[in-house]
Amino acid sequence: MIAGQTSSPIVVTHEKGLSFAAQIRQHRLVTDQSARSGGEDSAPSPTELISAALGSCIALYVHQFLVSRGLPHDGMRVEVTPRSVANPNRIAELSVAVVLPMQLSAHTLLMLERVVRSCPVHNTLAHGAAVSCSIEVASASHAA
């Protein structure tokens, strides 16, 4: 995403039970709740997608860094472990481990740490994002 750019809205609709589908450009992403939470566990939960978004973004940036320097990247992975709390119900901490297939020099590791912290999802979570909500009533022609 380019700074200052506004994206098209992601539209989320109810599927069944506690499952919802998000339409993102031409992609359809489904979420559900675990069986323990009353869902069918047919898809990741919305909070699991936060961890997946962070891990995927970091993995992309690490991959690009390694490839641009001709360093091995096969076998590289990112593991994200969330820690949840209540009051308010949220993810309190996301612990990220970048697992590399080889040793890197201390200098390269320092550069890689900066790369990890430059991913937009990391920056959004670390620096926060303003969230505004509104309630709208669909017109009769748009109502189900």
C-alpha positions in Angstrom: 0.0 0.0 0.0 1.3 3.5 -0.9 1.3 6.1 1.9 -1.8 8.2 1.9 -3.6 5.7 -0.5 -7.1 4.7 0.4 -8.0 1.1 -0.6 -11.4 -0.2 -1.8 -13.5 -1.4 1.1 -13.3 -5.0 2.2 -16.9 -6.3 2.4 -17.7 -8.9 5.1 -20.9 -10.9 4.9 -22.4 -13.7 7.0 -22.1 -17.2 5.7 -23.6 -19.5 8.3 -23.3 -20.0 12.0 -20.3 -18.0 13.2 -18.7 -18.0 9.8 -18.2 -14.9 7.7 -16.7 -14.2 4.2 -14.5 -11.2 3.5 -14.4 -10.0 -0.2 -10.9 -8.5 -0.7 -10.5 -7.3 -4.3 -11.2 -10.6 -6.3 -10.3 -12.8 -3.3 -12.7 -14.4 -0.8 -11.5 -15.1 2.7 -13.6 -17.0 5.2 -13.4 -16.9 9.0 -15.0 -19.0 11.6 -14.7 -19.6 15.4 -13.2 -22.6 17.0 -15.6 -25.4 18.2 -14.8 -24.3 21.8 -16.1 -20.8 20.9 -19.3 -22.1 19.3 -18.1 -22.2 15.7 -17.5 -25.1 13.4 -13.7 -24.5 13.2 -14.0 -24.5 9.4 -11.6 -21.6 8.9 -9.2 -19.3 10.9 -10.7 -16.9 13.4 -10.4 -13.1 12.8 -7.8 -12.8 15.6 -5.7 -15.7 14.0 -5.7 -13.7 10.8 -4.0 -10.8 12.6 -1.1 -13.2 13.5 -1.1 -14.6 10.0 -1.0 -11.1 8.5 1.9 -10.1 10.7 3.8 -13.3 9.9 3.1 -13.2 6.2 4.2 -9.5 6.0 7.4 -10.2 7.9 8.1 -13.3 5.8 7.8 -11.3 2.6 10.2 -8.6 3.8 12.7 -11.2 5.1 12.5 -13.2 1.8 13.0 -10.0 -0.3 16.0 -9.1 1.9 17.6 -12.5 1.6 17.0 -12.8 -2.2 18.4 -9.3 -2.8 21.6 -10.3 -1.1 21.9 -13.7 -2.7 21.5 -15.4 0.7 19.7 -18.8 1.0 16.0 -18.5 1.8 14.7 -22.0 1.3 13.5 -23.2 4.7 13.1 -19.7 6.1 9.9 -19.4 8.2 8.2 -17.0 10.5 6.4 -18.3 13.7 3.9 -16.0 15.4 2.6 -16.8 18.8 -0.2 -14.7 20.2 -1.0 -14.2 23.8 -4.5 -13.2 24.6 -6.0 -11.4 27.6 -9.4 -10.3 28.7 -10.9 -6.9 29.8 -10.9 -5.9 27.1 -10.7 -9.2 25.1 -7.7 -8.8 22.8 -4.3 -10.0 21.7 -1.9 -8.5 24.2 1.3 -9.7 22.7 2.5 -11.2 19.4 5.8 -13.0 19.7 7.5 -13.4 16.4 10.4 -15.8 15.6 12.1 -15.6 12.2 13.8 -18.9 11.7 16.6 -18.8 9.1 18.1 -21.7 7.2 21.7 -20.5 7.9 23.9 -18.3 10.1 24.2 -14.6 9.3 26.9 -12.1 10.3 26.1 -9.8 13.2 25.9 -6.9 10.8 23.4 -8.7 8.5 21.3 -9.7 11.5 21.1 -6.0 12.6 20.0 -5.1 9.1 17.5 -7.9 9.0 16.0 -6.7 12.4 15.4 -3.3 10.8 13.8 -5.0 7.8 11.4 -7.0 10.1 10.4 -3.9 11.9 9.7 -2.1 8.6 6.8 -4.3 7.4 3.6 -2.3 7.2 1.6 -4.8 9.4 4.3 -4.6 12.1 4.2 -0.8 11.9 0.4 -0.7 12.1 0.4 -2.9 15.2 3.3 -1.2 16.8 2.2 2.4 16.2 -1.6 1.8 16.2 -4.2 2.8 13.6 -7.2 5.0 14.1 -10.4 3.0 13.9 -13.6 4.8 13.2 -16.9 2.9 13.2 -20.3 4.0 11.9 -23.7 2.3 11.8 -25.6 2.6 8.6 -29.0 1.3 7.6 -29.1 -0.3 4.2 -31.8 1.1 1.8 -34.6 -1.3 0.9 -32.9 -2.0 -2.5 -29.7 -3.1 -0.7 -31.3 -5.1 2.2 -31.3 -8.8 2.0 
